[in-house]
Amino acid sequence: MPHYHTWEEFARAAEKLYLTDPMKVRVVLKYRHCDGNLCIKVTDNAVCLQYKTDQAQDVKKIEKLHGKLMRLMVSKETHSGSMETD
Amino acid sequence: MVLLENDSFLTELTRLFQKCRTSGSVVITLKKYDGRTKPAPRKGHTESFEPADNKCLIRASEGKKKISTVVSTKEVIKFQMAYSNLLRAHMDGLKKKDKKSKSKKTKATQ
């Protein structure tokens, strides 16, 4: 259950893990203002990737990754010709 | 677990962050959602259920209070912008890395 020390590695591993099985993977974000730290975890219940930080510069990176994964989740996998509107 | 509309969720999430400024943690979970509202059938009954592919579930909690919302493709752009702004605005208690230490902002416990 690796704890990553570099953001680059974590982001790459997280995205890779998500793409192997999108339905299984969840992203957990834990923020403690009183302790001044932020922890992000990406897991599929078998593998668990974690990254912790207390640096303000990482907030932007984490929030970007979060947004990226969110968009991956709502985008349809198969790019079919017609877009269905309900 | 309270399921809210996207806008209400963002409002409540703001409140969660404000509440936890002095103690406690805010936990946010993000997961792909296929729209099922019933538990998976046990004995191979034919699944009369079409999994949707374009939604995700977002949950937030401060230990006791729990909220959640479902975001779909149509709402994601708007939601994600507001959500990013919210995170950046509230997760400001972390250390800044400037070595010059101009004016040390002490954590204002409002």
Backbone of each chain as ProteinMPNN parsed JSONL, in Angstrom:
{"seq_chain_A": "MPHYHTWEEFARAAEKLYLTDPMKVRVVLKYRHCDGNLCIKVTDNAVCLQYKTDQAQDVKKIEKLHGKLMRLMVSKETHSGSMETD", "coords_chain_A": {"N_chain_A": [[0.856, -1.193, 0.0], [1.446, 1.534, -1.135], [2.999, 4.572, -0.031], [3.402, 7.532, -1.547], [6.16, 9.711, -2.294], [6.724, 11.537, -4.16], [4.91, 13.762, -6.159], [4.552, 13.421, -8.901], [4.934, 10.664, -9.444], [2.88, 9.586, -7.96], [0.595, 10.695, -9.186], [0.738, 9.592, -11.729], [0.563, 6.834, -11.195], [-1.923, 6.75, -9.999], [-3.715, 7.522, -12.011], [-3.28, 5.477, -13.803], [-4.129, 3.265, -12.334], [-6.818, 3.857, -12.109], [-7.641, 3.649, -14.764], [-7.424, 0.943, -15.233], [-9.612, -0.259, -13.988], [-12.306, 1.386, -13.935], [-14.779, 1.315, -12.531], [-14.25, 0.232, -10.084], [-12.429, 1.783, -8.731], [-11.89, 4.283, -6.226], [-11.57, 7.632, -5.051], [-10.172, 9.243, -2.348], [-10.181, 12.054, -0.29], [-8.632, 13.764, 2.275], [-8.819, 16.352, 4.481], [-7.252, 18.305, 6.924], [-7.619, 21.072, 8.639], [-6.829, 22.043, 11.103], [-4.512, 20.628, 11.672], [-3.14, 21.233, 9.483], [-2.739, 19.648, 7.096], [-3.004, 17.541, 4.167], [-4.376, 14.703, 2.66], [-4.342, 12.374, 0.064], [-5.946, 9.582, -1.372], [-5.991, 6.786, -3.491], [-7.753, 4.028, -4.456], [-8.517, 0.574, -5.245], [-9.555, -1.211, -3.648], [-7.806, -3.302, -3.575], [-5.31, -2.507, -4.257], [-3.662, 0.272, -2.83], [-3.02, 3.56, -3.13], [-1.24, 6.247, -1.76], [-0.856, 9.719, -0.875], [0.633, 12.233, 0.966], [0.545, 15.573, 2.209], [1.776, 18.779, 3.367], [2.004, 21.079, 2.159], [1.21, 24.12, 0.598], [1.446, 24.418, -2.132], [0.815, 21.983, -3.179], [-1.882, 21.719, -3.093], [-3.134, 22.745, -5.342], [-2.27, 20.931, -7.287], [-3.4, 18.561, -6.405], [-6.072, 19.178, -6.489], [-6.388, 19.506, -9.185], [-5.889, 16.946, -10.198], [-7.976, 15.607, -9.037], [-10.126, 16.81, -10.345], [-9.582, 15.967, -12.919], [-9.903, 13.195, -12.777], [-12.566, 13.14, -12.105], [-13.717, 14.105, -14.454], [-12.998, 12.051, -16.173], [-14.544, 10.049, -15.16], [-17.152, 10.812, -15.79], [-17.174, 10.847, -18.479], [-18.212, 9.248, -21.408], [-17.162, 6.026, -22.177], [-17.11, 4.665, -24.673], [-16.807, 6.118, -27.756], [-19.344, 6.823, -29.285], [-21.076, 7.614, -32.342], [-23.531, 9.209, -32.313], [-24.714, 11.581, -30.016], [-26.469, 11.112, -27.154], [-29.293, 12.757, -25.968], [-31.202, 13.405, -23.133]], "CA_chain_A": [[0.0, 0.0, 0.0], [2.531, 2.515, -1.161], [2.915, 5.993, 0.249], [4.306, 8.172, -2.488], [6.79, 10.926, -1.809], [6.737, 12.526, -5.233], [3.59, 13.921, -6.732], [4.548, 12.881, -10.274], [4.737, 9.211, -9.428], [1.551, 9.303, -7.445], [-0.418, 11.05, -10.183], [0.801, 8.621, -12.808], [0.055, 5.548, -10.704], [-3.352, 6.886, -9.714], [-4.457, 7.499, -13.261], [-3.134, 4.131, -14.363], [-4.993, 2.368, -11.572], [-8.2, 4.145, -12.459], [-7.956, 3.158, -16.102], [-7.529, -0.519, -15.268], [-10.984, -0.624, -13.646], [-12.948, 2.617, -13.468], [-15.896, 1.151, -11.597], [-13.8, -0.192, -8.759], [-11.536, 2.744, -8.072], [-12.427, 5.492, -5.596], [-10.574, 8.616, -4.647], [-10.535, 9.809, -1.051], [-9.4, 13.244, 0.021], [-8.87, 14.093, 3.682], [-8.184, 17.629, 4.794], [-7.322, 18.715, 8.318], [-7.147, 22.444, 8.739], [-6.185, 22.257, 12.406], [-3.15, 20.093, 11.597], [-2.525, 21.772, 8.276], [-2.272, 18.686, 6.107], [-3.949, 17.025, 3.186], [-3.969, 13.362, 2.257], [-5.178, 11.834, -0.995], [-5.795, 8.135, -1.489], [-6.693, 6.211, -4.634], [-7.736, 2.602, -4.18], [-9.531, -0.278, -5.841], [-9.746, -2.206, -2.588], [-6.726, -4.281, -3.566], [-4.124, -1.657, -4.215], [-4.012, 1.539, -2.207], [-1.949, 4.532, -3.325], [-1.475, 7.405, -0.905], [0.076, 10.836, -0.917], [0.312, 13.184, 2.024], [1.306, 16.808, 2.08], [1.387, 19.916, 4.191], [2.448, 22.214, 1.363], [0.13, 24.793, -0.112], [1.6, 24.253, -3.581], [0.251, 20.706, -3.606], [-3.347, 21.784, -3.145], [-3.542, 22.937, -6.734], [-2.038, 19.686, -8.021], [-4.371, 17.57, -5.956], [-7.39, 19.566, -6.97], [-6.388, 19.268, -10.632], [-6.01, 15.502, -10.41], [-9.332, 15.284, -8.643], [-10.979, 17.241, -11.445], [-9.301, 15.135, -14.089], [-10.542, 11.9, -12.567], [-14.007, 13.378, -12.161], [-14.1, 14.184, -15.845], [-12.863, 10.718, -16.753], [-15.664, 9.226, -14.709], [-18.425, 11.139, -16.429], [-17.122, 10.775, -19.935], [-18.571, 7.926, -21.897], [-15.978, 5.327, -22.659], [-17.172, 4.416, -26.101], [-17.164, 7.333, -28.464], [-20.296, 6.492, -30.346], [-21.316, 8.756, -33.216], [-24.588, 10.121, -31.895], [-24.736, 11.92, -28.594], [-27.846, 11.007, -26.7], [-29.74, 13.787, -25.041], [-32.51, 12.991, -22.598]], "C_chain_A": [[0.881, 1.229, 0.0], [2.121, 3.934, -0.815], [3.892, 6.675, -0.679], [4.904, 9.441, -1.908], [6.91, 11.98, -2.89], [5.368, 12.549, -5.889], [3.485, 13.268, -8.094], [4.227, 11.398, -10.289], [3.322, 8.866, -8.983], [0.489, 9.547, -8.517], [-0.443, 10.02, -11.315], [0.185, 7.302, -12.386], [-1.452, 5.603, -10.488], [-4.172, 6.802, -10.996], [-4.435, 6.116, -13.888], [-4.089, 3.177, -13.663], [-6.456, 2.588, -11.94], [-8.553, 3.533, -13.808], [-8.057, 1.64, -16.17], [-8.943, -0.968, -14.909], [-11.745, 0.564, -13.077], [-14.045, 2.399, -12.44], [-15.418, 0.822, -10.196], [-13.063, 0.902, -7.994], [-12.296, 3.901, -7.448], [-11.273, 6.363, -5.125], [-11.03, 9.239, -3.343], [-9.598, 10.952, -0.712], [-9.684, 13.615, 1.467], [-8.096, 15.344, 4.055], [-8.372, 17.978, 6.263], [-6.757, 20.119, 8.444], [-6.371, 22.667, 10.026], [-4.756, 21.717, 12.409], [-2.417, 20.613, 10.377], [-1.984, 20.705, 7.35], [-3.418, 18.127, 5.284], [-3.454, 15.667, 2.737], [-4.905, 12.887, 1.163], [-4.876, 10.352, -1.166], [-6.586, 7.657, -2.695], [-6.619, 4.705, -4.488], [-8.801, 1.857, -4.968], [-9.802, -1.446, -4.908], [-8.747, -3.346, -2.635], [-5.406, -3.542, -3.441], [-4.542, -0.314, -3.639], [-2.843, 2.51, -2.338], [-2.247, 5.758, -2.477], [-0.413, 8.468, -1.081], [-0.354, 11.852, 0.134], [1.116, 14.454, 1.81], [0.849, 17.847, 3.088], [1.757, 21.192, 3.452], [1.305, 22.81, 0.56], [0.223, 24.565, -1.621], [0.991, 22.957, -4.085], [-1.264, 20.738, -3.726], [-3.821, 21.897, -4.586], [-3.388, 21.64, -7.53], [-3.102, 18.652, -7.685], [-5.744, 17.894, -6.519], [-7.489, 19.352, -8.477], [-6.586, 17.793, -10.945], [-7.432, 15.051, -10.11], [-10.303, 15.613, -9.765], [-10.805, 16.372, -12.67], [-10.009, 13.797, -13.965], [-12.057, 12.038, -12.631], [-14.478, 13.4, -13.605], [-13.983, 12.84, -16.54], [-14.078, 9.876, -16.408], [-16.946, 9.54, -15.433], [-18.345, 11.065, -17.94], [-17.439, 9.362, -20.362], [-17.334, 7.28, -22.489], [-15.986, 5.175, -24.168], [-17.61, 5.692, -26.81], [-18.087, 6.991, -29.605], [-20.639, 7.76, -31.099], [-22.33, 9.725, -32.649], [-24.552, 10.34, -30.403], [-26.184, 11.875, -28.148], [-28.18, 12.134, -25.753], [-31.071, 13.341, -24.459], [-33.405, 14.169, -22.26]], "O_chain_A": [[1.04, 1.888, 1.028], [1.073, 4.43, -1.229], [5.094, 6.421, -0.606], [4.26, 10.156, -1.14], [7.16, 13.153, -2.61], [4.755, 11.511, -6.139], [2.476, 12.643, -8.42], [3.369, 10.936, -11.041], [2.664, 7.989, -9.541], [-0.398, 8.72, -8.731], [-1.508, 9.63, -11.792], [-0.614, 6.716, -13.117], [-2.167, 4.637, -10.755], [-5.185, 6.106, -11.06], [-5.435, 5.644, -14.43], [-4.772, 2.381, -14.307], [-7.23, 1.639, -12.067], [-9.632, 2.966, -13.976], [-8.706, 1.104, -17.069], [-9.431, -1.953, -15.461], [-11.817, 0.727, -11.859], [-14.221, 3.234, -11.553], [-16.114, 1.106, -9.221], [-13.078, 0.935, -6.764], [-13.227, 4.441, -8.046], [-10.171, 5.891, -4.846], [-12.161, 9.715, -3.245], [-8.379, 10.833, -0.831], [-10.843, 13.767, 1.853], [-6.87, 15.386, 3.955], [-9.486, 17.955, 6.787], [-5.545, 20.318, 8.363], [-5.375, 23.39, 10.043], [-3.884, 22.279, 13.07], [-1.203, 20.449, 10.258], [-0.864, 20.84, 6.858], [-4.594, 18.219, 5.634], [-2.267, 15.486, 2.466], [-6.124, 12.98, 1.304], [-3.724, 9.921, -1.114], [-7.725, 8.076, -2.9], [-5.522, 4.152, -4.403], [-9.841, 2.413, -5.318], [-10.222, -2.522, -5.333], [-8.825, -4.267, -1.822], [-4.529, -3.892, -2.651], [-5.634, 0.181, -3.919], [-1.794, 2.307, -1.726], [-3.373, 6.255, -2.472], [0.747, 8.187, -1.385], [-1.509, 12.272, 0.197], [2.232, 14.414, 1.291], [-0.275, 17.818, 3.589], [1.818, 22.265, 4.052], [0.532, 22.092, -0.076], [-0.797, 24.522, -2.309], [0.683, 22.831, -5.27], [-1.86, 19.885, -4.384], [-4.776, 21.238, -4.998], [-4.248, 21.287, -8.337], [-3.63, 17.966, -8.56], [-6.478, 17.012, -6.964], [-8.567, 19.046, -8.988], [-7.35, 17.433, -11.841], [-8.011, 14.232, -10.823], [-11.183, 14.82, -10.1], [-11.769, 16.076, -13.376], [-10.633, 13.32, -14.912], [-12.747, 11.16, -13.147], [-15.497, 12.801, -13.949], [-14.792, 12.524, -17.412], [-14.578, 9.102, -17.224], [-17.756, 8.644, -15.674], [-19.364, 11.207, -18.616], [-16.985, 8.397, -19.747], [-16.565, 7.914, -23.21], [-15.018, 5.505, -24.852], [-18.653, 6.266, -26.498], [-17.661, 6.883, -30.755], [-20.51, 8.86, -30.562], [-22.05, 10.916, -32.512], [-24.381, 9.402, -29.624], [-27.033, 12.551, -28.729], [-27.417, 12.425, -24.832], [-31.971, 12.943, -25.199], [-34.532, 13.977, -21.802]]}, "seq_chain_B": "MVLLENDSFLTELTRLFQKCRTSGSVVITLKKYDGRTKPAPRKGHTESFEPADNKCLIRASEGKKKISTVVSTKEVIKFQMAYSNLLRAHMDGLKKKDKKSKSKKTKATQ", "coords_chain_B": {"N_chain_B": [[-27.251, 9.655, 5.233], [-27.214, 12.341, 3.167], [-28.602, 13.055, 0.093], [-27.933, 15.433, -2.262], [-28.704, 18.208, -4.503], [-26.427, 19.445, -7.002], [-25.767, 22.19, -6.534], [-26.683, 22.688, -3.911], [-25.129, 20.864, -2.613], [-22.588, 21.974, -2.911], [-22.88, 24.265, -1.389], [-23.349, 23.176, 1.164], [-20.957, 21.842, 1.467], [-19.165, 23.918, 1.673], [-19.957, 24.838, 4.14], [-19.211, 22.672, 5.725], [-16.417, 22.798, 5.556], [-15.966, 25.243, 6.821], [-16.839, 24.668, 9.333], [-14.938, 22.878, 10.217], [-12.633, 24.25, 10.743], [-11.337, 24.671, 13.167], [-11.062, 22.22, 14.382], [-10.926, 18.755, 13.593], [-11.579, 16.765, 10.579], [-12.13, 17.035, 7.046], [-13.561, 14.82, 4.872], [-13.482, 13.78, 1.591], [-14.983, 11.92, -0.94], [-14.687, 10.363, -4.099], [-16.258, 8.748, -6.766], [-16.862, 6.568, -9.513], [-20.099, 6.221, -10.9], [-22.802, 4.11, -11.67], [-25.458, 4.506, -11.731], [-27.204, 2.757, -10.46], [-29.986, 1.891, -8.434], [-30.849, -0.118, -6.936], [-29.827, -2.898, -4.95], [-27.388, -5.302, -6.137], [-28.673, -8.205, -7.73], [-28.977, -11.37, -6.079], [-29.137, -14.132, -6.943], [-28.318, -14.574, -9.814], [-30.508, -13.364, -11.269], [-32.036, -12.046, -14.135], [-30.533, -9.105, -14.987], [-32.406, -6.427, -15.034], [-31.453, -3.92, -15.756], [-29.907, -1.046, -16.819], [-26.673, -0.08, -16.961], [-25.587, 3.185, -16.419], [-23.219, 5.325, -17.969], [-22.126, 7.74, -17.45], [-21.842, 9.11, -14.995], [-20.858, 10.367, -11.754], [-20.217, 9.862, -8.301], [-20.145, 11.935, -5.513], [-19.027, 12.265, -2.285], [-19.137, 13.805, 0.953], [-17.837, 14.447, 4.198], [-17.784, 15.332, 7.674], [-17.107, 13.71, 9.704], [-19.393, 13.415, 11.415], [-21.615, 14.582, 10.096], [-22.982, 13.872, 6.926], [-22.847, 14.267, 3.427], [-23.939, 14.077, -0.01], [-23.638, 13.924, -3.605], [-24.682, 13.544, -7.04], [-22.972, 13.697, -10.04], [-23.283, 14.403, -13.431], [-22.402, 14.114, -16.945], [-23.408, 16.458, -18.168], [-23.443, 18.302, -16.137], [-20.922, 18.451, -15.214], [-18.904, 20.275, -16.017], [-19.605, 22.837, -15.075], [-19.936, 22.233, -12.374], [-17.411, 21.286, -11.671], [-15.779, 23.539, -11.908], [-16.765, 25.276, -9.936], [-16.357, 23.65, -7.755], [-13.554, 23.263, -7.722], [-12.732, 25.872, -7.165], [-13.773, 26.148, -4.644], [-12.352, 24.197, -3.156], [-9.742, 25.192, -3.381], [-10.041, 27.645, -2.151], [-10.649, 26.967, 0.49], [-8.744, 25.126, 1.364], [-6.486, 26.323, 2.668], [-4.788, 26.216, 4.756], [-2.314, 25.186, 4.679], [1.324, 24.832, 4.596], [3.19, 27.489, 3.229], [5.673, 27.69, 0.688], [7.634, 29.698, 0.509], [10.887, 30.868, 0.958], [11.648, 33.286, 1.729], [9.976, 34.283, 3.613], [7.917, 36.478, 3.868], [5.486, 37.796, 5.059], [4.418, 36.184, 7.683], [1.6, 34.393, 7.635], [-0.402, 33.785, 10.153], [-2.346, 31.007, 11.131], [-5.473, 31.898, 10.854], [-7.813, 31.48, 13.16], [-10.457, 32.162, 12.803]], "CA_chain_B": [[-26.53, 10.252, 4.085], [-28.151, 13.225, 2.475], [-28.297, 13.246, -1.324], [-28.331, 16.793, -2.596], [-28.426, 18.719, -5.841], [-25.048, 19.924, -7.071], [-25.579, 23.492, -5.899], [-26.839, 22.547, -2.458], [-23.961, 20.133, -2.139], [-21.465, 22.905, -2.798], [-23.153, 25.129, -0.231], [-23.12, 22.401, 2.383], [-19.526, 21.532, 1.566], [-18.556, 25.14, 2.221], [-20.237, 24.856, 5.571], [-18.379, 21.649, 6.368], [-15.062, 23.319, 5.676], [-15.929, 26.304, 7.832], [-17.028, 24.067, 10.643], [-13.765, 22.112, 10.637], [-11.417, 25.033, 10.774], [-10.615, 24.584, 14.443], [-10.724, 20.841, 14.729], [-11.628, 17.781, 12.772], [-11.158, 16.663, 9.192], [-13.161, 16.923, 6.013], [-13.206, 13.715, 3.988], [-14.256, 13.826, 0.355], [-14.779, 10.69, -1.713], [-15.139, 10.485, -5.478], [-16.325, 7.408, -7.325], [-17.702, 6.447, -10.71], [-21.414, 5.73, -10.508], [-23.511, 3.66, -12.862], [-26.878, 4.827, -11.665], [-28.088, 1.731, -9.9], [-30.657, 2.278, -7.195], [-31.184, -1.328, -6.185], [-28.645, -3.75, -4.774], [-27.216, -6.312, -7.174], [-29.457, -9.406, -7.419], [-28.113, -12.41, -5.571], [-29.051, -15.381, -7.699], [-28.336, -14.494, -11.277], [-31.722, -12.95, -11.94], [-31.608, -11.198, -15.24], [-30.436, -7.713, -14.547], [-33.195, -5.537, -15.874], [-30.876, -2.649, -15.351], [-28.905, -0.584, -17.774], [-25.722, 0.796, -16.276], [-25.263, 4.451, -17.072], [-21.764, 5.416, -17.987], [-21.65, 9.113, -17.423], [-22.084, 9.786, -13.73], [-19.975, 10.037, -10.653], [-20.793, 10.15, -6.996], [-19.207, 12.656, -4.651], [-19.504, 12.302, -0.906], [-18.285, 14.594, 1.846], [-18.243, 14.239, 5.578], [-16.865, 15.851, 8.674], [-17.138, 12.787, 10.832], [-20.766, 13.108, 11.802], [-22.551, 14.975, 9.053], [-22.593, 13.335, 5.629], [-23.634, 14.748, 2.289], [-23.466, 13.488, -1.254], [-24.302, 14.399, -4.806], [-24.334, 12.817, -8.256], [-22.64, 14.626, -11.12], [-23.265, 13.742, -14.735], [-21.624, 14.831, -17.958], [-23.921, 17.793, -18.457], [-23.198, 19.237, -15.042], [-19.554, 18.351, -14.692], [-18.064, 21.456, -16.266], [-19.982, 23.878, -14.116], [-19.675, 21.757, -11.018], [-15.975, 21.167, -11.416], [-15.215, 24.875, -11.714], [-17.154, 25.75, -8.612], [-15.753, 22.751, -6.786], [-12.117, 23.584, -7.618], [-12.592, 27.146, -6.456], [-14.087, 25.889, -3.255], [-11.226, 23.503, -2.532], [-8.599, 26.087, -3.281], [-10.32, 28.705, -1.181], [-10.69, 26.486, 1.865], [-7.567, 24.378, 1.81], [-5.425, 27.316, 2.684], [-4.081, 26.143, 6.024], [-1.051, 24.458, 4.526], [2.525, 25.673, 4.639], [3.639, 28.067, 1.985], [7.072, 27.293, 0.634], [8.624, 30.745, 0.224], [11.955, 30.909, 1.957], [11.874, 34.658, 2.178], [9.014, 34.5, 4.698], [7.576, 37.901, 3.867], [4.655, 38.057, 6.232], [3.891, 34.872, 8.041], [0.173, 34.445, 7.954], [-0.738, 32.776, 11.17], [-3.634, 30.399, 10.811], [-6.532, 32.665, 11.509], [-8.909, 30.625, 13.61], [-11.577, 33.111, 12.54]], "C_chain_B": [[-27.524, 11.08, 3.279], [-27.723, 13.387, 1.021], [-28.835, 14.604, -1.761], [-28.14, 17.087, -4.076], [-27.018, 19.299, -5.831], [-24.837, 21.233, -6.329], [-25.683, 23.407, -4.387], [-25.638, 21.831, -1.873], [-22.792, 21.081, -1.937], [-21.652, 23.834, -1.605], [-22.85, 24.397, 1.066], [-21.653, 22.081, 2.561], [-18.765, 22.736, 2.117], [-18.749, 25.178, 3.722], [-19.408, 23.835, 6.317], [-16.963, 22.165, 6.582], [-14.975, 24.37, 6.775], [-16.036, 25.714, 9.221], [-15.746, 23.407, 11.152], [-12.502, 22.938, 10.745], [-10.662, 24.894, 12.091], [-10.277, 23.156, 14.831], [-11.456, 19.917, 13.778], [-11.147, 17.768, 11.333], [-12.362, 16.594, 8.283], [-12.717, 15.817, 5.074], [-14.106, 13.766, 2.769], [-13.94, 12.584, -0.454], [-15.385, 10.862, -3.09], [-15.151, 9.105, -6.106], [-17.235, 7.392, -8.547], [-19.008, 5.752, -10.317], [-22.18, 5.298, -11.746], [-25.014, 3.782, -12.73], [-27.77, 3.782, -11.044], [-28.702, 2.211, -8.594], [-31.063, 1.069, -6.391], [-29.935, -2.168, -6.032], [-28.59, -4.842, -5.837], [-27.948, -7.6, -6.798], [-28.547, -10.567, -7.061], [-27.976, -13.583, -6.542], [-29.268, -15.195, -9.189], [-29.694, -14.247, -11.893], [-31.304, -12.045, -13.055], [-31.622, -9.752, -14.789], [-31.222, -6.836, -15.482], [-32.728, -4.127, -15.596], [-29.786, -2.25, -16.329], [-27.92, 0.33, -17.073], [-25.466, 2.072, -17.081], [-23.774, 4.662, -16.974], [-21.239, 6.801, -17.672], [-21.915, 9.828, -16.103], [-21.004, 9.44, -12.726], [-20.614, 10.513, -9.366], [-19.749, 10.858, -6.161], [-19.807, 12.712, -3.266], [-18.58, 13.183, -0.102], [-18.786, 14.395, 3.258], [-17.275, 14.914, 6.507], [-16.948, 14.982, 9.915], [-18.56, 12.409, 11.172], [-21.733, 13.379, 10.65], [-22.067, 14.467, 7.706], [-23.483, 13.915, 4.543], [-23.104, 14.088, 1.032], [-24.208, 14.104, -2.421], [-23.856, 13.557, -5.99], [-24.079, 13.842, -9.35], [-22.641, 13.854, -12.428], [-22.57, 14.645, -15.748], [-22.091, 16.259, -18.171], [-23.549, 18.802, -17.387], [-21.733, 19.363, -14.682], [-18.735, 19.622, -14.881], [-18.322, 22.522, -15.218], [-19.611, 23.455, -12.697], [-18.187, 21.755, -10.719], [-15.313, 22.515, -11.2], [-15.5, 25.373, -10.323], [-16.456, 24.934, -7.529], [-14.261, 23.043, -6.607], [-11.903, 24.871, -6.856], [-12.793, 26.966, -4.965], [-12.91, 25.239, -2.545], [-10.064, 24.453, -2.332], [-8.826, 27.17, -2.24], [-10.222, 28.194, 0.249], [-9.461, 25.74, 2.316], [-6.378, 25.302, 1.845], [-4.617, 27.257, 3.965], [-2.731, 25.476, 5.915], [0.125, 25.408, 4.443], [2.833, 26.218, 3.253], [5.141, 27.881, 1.925], [8.072, 28.432, 0.463], [9.636, 30.86, 1.347], [12.145, 32.304, 2.5], [11.032, 34.999, 3.399], [8.683, 35.979, 4.855], [6.753, 38.251, 5.089], [3.998, 36.744, 6.59], [2.427, 35.004, 8.424], [-0.11, 33.373, 8.982], [-2.129, 32.259, 10.855], [-4.725, 31.134, 11.574], [-7.662, 31.737, 11.893], [-10.128, 31.508, 13.78], [-12.345, 33.378, 13.832]], "O_chain_B": [[-28.531, 10.575, 2.783], [-26.6, 13.811, 0.749], [-30.027, 14.886, -1.645], [-27.504, 16.324, -4.804], [-26.479, 19.609, -4.768], [-23.866, 21.387, -5.589], [-24.869, 23.984, -3.666], [-25.185, 22.151, -0.775], [-22.089, 21.012, -0.929], [-20.696, 24.15, -0.897], [-22.181, 24.927, 1.953], [-21.155, 22.05, 3.687], [-17.844, 22.591, 2.92], [-17.834, 25.506, 4.477], [-18.949, 24.1, 7.427], [-16.383, 21.991, 7.654], [-14.028, 24.384, 7.561], [-15.409, 26.192, 10.167], [-15.491, 23.374, 12.355], [-11.407, 22.383, 10.83], [-9.435, 24.997, 12.101], [-9.298, 22.92, 15.539], [-12.494, 20.278, 13.224], [-10.398, 18.65, 10.912], [-13.449, 16.166, 8.672], [-11.611, 15.869, 4.535], [-15.331, 13.794, 2.885], [-12.775, 12.231, -0.636], [-16.465, 11.435, -3.236], [-14.174, 8.364, -5.999], [-18.238, 8.103, -8.608], [-19.017, 4.822, -9.511], [-22.214, 6.013, -12.748], [-25.761, 3.22, -13.531], [-28.993, 3.913, -11.098], [-28.045, 2.842, -7.767], [-31.569, 1.207, -5.278], [-29.067, -2.148, -6.905], [-29.62, -5.254, -6.371], [-27.851, -8.045, -5.654], [-27.482, -10.739, -7.653], [-26.872, -13.978, -6.916], [-30.284, -15.615, -9.743], [-30.022, -14.838, -12.921], [-30.304, -11.337, -12.935], [-32.623, -9.256, -14.272], [-30.777, -6.531, -16.588], [-33.518, -3.252, -15.243], [-28.87, -3.02, -16.62], [-28.297, 1.416, -16.632], [-25.168, 2.022, -18.274], [-23.137, 4.232, -16.013], [-20.026, 7.011, -17.632], [-22.185, 11.029, -16.096], [-20.338, 8.408, -12.81], [-21.432, 11.433, -9.348], [-18.596, 10.431, -6.105], [-20.944, 13.147, -3.082], [-17.395, 13.309, -0.412], [-19.978, 14.202, 3.497], [-16.094, 15.061, 6.194], [-16.868, 15.475, 11.04], [-18.903, 11.228, 11.216], [-22.548, 12.533, 10.283], [-20.891, 14.606, 7.37], [-24.697, 14.039, 4.706], [-21.974, 13.6, 0.999], [-25.26, 14.721, -2.258], [-22.795, 12.934, -5.958], [-24.884, 14.75, -9.558], [-22.061, 12.772, -12.517], [-22.202, 15.781, -15.447], [-21.276, 17.167, -18.335], [-23.363, 19.987, -17.663], [-21.339, 20.264, -13.94], [-17.96, 20.001, -14.003], [-17.408, 23.035, -14.572], [-19.043, 24.232, -11.928], [-17.758, 22.173, -9.643], [-14.386, 22.629, -10.398], [-14.606, 25.834, -9.614], [-16.02, 25.475, -6.512], [-13.761, 23.069, -5.482], [-11.014, 24.965, -6.01], [-12.085, 27.547, -4.143], [-12.514, 25.672, -1.463], [-9.474, 24.516, -1.253], [-7.9, 27.563, -1.531], [-9.759, 28.917, 1.131], [-9.151, 25.712, 3.507], [-5.387, 25.095, 1.144], [-3.831, 28.166, 4.235], [-2.07, 25.224, 6.923], [-0.034, 26.613, 4.25], [2.75, 25.511, 2.249], [5.82, 27.906, 2.952], [9.261, 28.165, 0.286], [9.285, 30.939, 2.524], [12.716, 32.502, 3.572], [11.364, 35.925, 4.139], [9.093, 36.638, 5.81], [7.227, 38.9, 6.021], [3.122, 36.258, 5.875], [2.078, 35.648, 9.414], [-0.056, 32.181, 8.682], [-2.983, 32.999, 10.368], [-4.864, 30.993, 12.789], [-8.393, 31.259, 11.026], [-10.735, 31.547, 14.851], [-13.313, 34.139, 13.829]]}, "name": "protein", "num_of_chains": 2, "seq": "MPHYHTWEEFARAAEKLYLTDPMKVRVVLKYRHCDGNLCIKVTDNAVCLQYKTDQAQDVKKIEKLHGKLMRLMVSKETHSGSMETDMVLLENDSFLTELTRLFQKCRTSGSVVITLKKYDGRTKPAPRKGHTESFEPADNKCLIRASEGKKKISTVVSTKEVIKFQMAYSNLLRAHMDGLKKKDKKSKSKKTKATQ"}
